[in-house]
Amino acid sequence: MNNQKRLAIAIAAVACFVLAFPVLAQGAVWKHNGVNLAKFVELSLPGGENFETEVSGEWSGMNCEVKATMTTEGGSTAKITKYEIKSCAKGFGKMSSCSVVAKEAKGLPWTVHVNASDLTITNMRVRRTFNVGCPVTELDKTFTSMTVTLNTPSKITEMEFSGALAGYKAFGSWKVEGTNSGTYGIG
């Protein structure tokens, strides 16, 4: 058999496989109790965020209470439509004398992509300004890709997020609030 016939047979076999098993080609999607989600859902996500930045060669930062709101209508995406920074504790390291004067999430909504076992937030931007006398006057940081690890991808009750930039990192966790806890997942 010549090479052209072998190539044609191989292409036909691959095409038959893809047509016979289209589910294998699909990516992960949102689910409710194990069934593909096809309605609007809003998840309330209270939690905490730690941010650290290098100040004169020392990692310094704060812990903040936050609350995110995530919405989806199913498929392989969601959105963070609200990100409230409730309060920030006294700083540590070189930021121990600092307090947050202004804080805001920028560029909302942030897009959330569903992966095989986790989520990715794109363009997560938070801006904070600090009191006079703090060695840092402002932190305005954008994570082009923030990884969100799910405690149990098929029945989400908690999520942990983390990201790093040059001289800056942020990490924390959210709990899925109320009756939505453990009923939504990805797969």
N, C-alpha and C positions, 0 to 999 in steps of 0.2 A: 504494500500500500504506500502511495507517495505521501509526502509531507502535507500537501494541501488537503488531502482527504482526511488525514489524521487530525489536522487542525479543525476542519469542519465538523468532524465527529465530536471533538472535545468541546467546541463552542456549543453545539446542539445539546450535549449532555449537561453542561452548566446551565443553559437556558431552561431546560426541562426541570432541573433541580430548583432553580429560583422560582419558576412558575408553580411548581408543586408545593413548595414550602415558603410562601411569602411571609409568614410570621417570623421566620428567622431573620429576615431583612429589616424588620422594624426595630426601633430603638426602645428604650425604657419609657414608660408613660406613667402618669398619675393614676392611682387606683383608689377605690373606696370599698373596703371589705373584700379586697381581692379582685374586684371587677373594674374594668376600665372606666374612669370618671368621664362623665359627659355633661356636667352641670357646673355652674359657678359655685365656688367654695372660698370662704375667707377663713384663714387660720390666724389666730391671735397667738403671738410668740413672746411672752415675757422672758427676760433673762438678764445676763450681764455681759459686759465687754471689757476687756483689759487692753490698753494700748501702751506701747513702750516706744521710746525714741532715744537715740544716743545724744546725750548732753555732755560735752567735754569728756568723751570716751567712756561714759558710764550709762548703762541702760536705766532710764527713769521713766515714770509714767503714772497712770491712774487706773482705777477700776470704776466703771460706770454701770448704773442700772439702766437697762434699755428695754424697749418693747417694739417688736417688729410686727407688721401685718403683711401676710403673704396671701395672694389670691391666685386662683387658677380656674380654668374652665376645662381642665383635662389636657390630654396630649402630652407633649414633652417639654412644656414651658410653664412658668409661673411668673409672678411679679411681686417684688417687695414694694408695696404701695405707700407704706408709712414706716418710718423709723424714728422713734422718739428716744432721745437721750434724757432720761428722767432726772438723774442726779449723778454726780461723780464724787467719790470719796477723796479724802486728802491724798495728795500725790506721794510718791516714794522716790528715793534717790535724790538727784539734783532738782526734782520737781516737788519736793516735800513742802515747800512754801507756796505752792501754786494752787489756785482754784480756777475753775472754769467760769468765765464771764459770759460767753455766748457759745451756743452749740447748735448745729443744724445738719441734717442730711441733705445732700445736694443731688440734683439730677434724677429725682424719683419720677416714675417708678424705675426700679432696677430690675433687669431681666434675670430670671432664674432658669437654668437649663437642667433637665433631668438626665443623669448619666446612669450607667448600669447599677451602681450601688450608692451614689451620692449626688449632690447638687452642686452647681457652680453659679455664683452670682457674678454678673459682669457689671463693671463700672460702678462699684460701690464707693461712693464718695461721702466723707464726713469732714466737716470743718469745725474746729474748736478754737476759741481765743481765750487767753489767760490773763490773770490779774497783773497789774504793774508790779514789778519786782521779781516776777517769775523769769527764769532764764530762757524760757520759750514764750514768744508772744502769740504765735498762731501755729496750728497744725491743720493743714488742708490737704487731705490725702485721698487718692483714688486708687482702689484696687481694680485693675482691669479684669482680674480673675480671683475670686474668693471661694475657696473650697468649703463646702458644708457637708460634714460627715453625719450620717444618720445612725442613731443607736440600733434601730431595727428597720431596715429599708422598707419592708412590707407592712409594718405597723408602727409608724413614727410616733414616738412620744417625746423624744429629745433630739436636738441637733447641736453639733459643735461646729463653729466656723473658725477659720484661721487663714491668715495671709501675711506675707512679708514683702516689704520694699526695702530699698537701700536705706539703712539707718532707722527703720520704722517697722513695727509689727503690731498686729491686732489679732485678738483671739477671744473667744467666749462661747456661750451656749444659750440656747433658747429651749423652753418647754412648750409643747403644744398644749394650749389651754382648753379646759372644759371637755365636753363630750366628743370633740374632734380627736382627742388624744388616743392614739392607737387604732383609729379607724381608717386613716388615710396613709397611703404609702406609695412606693414606686415599684415598678417591675416590668 
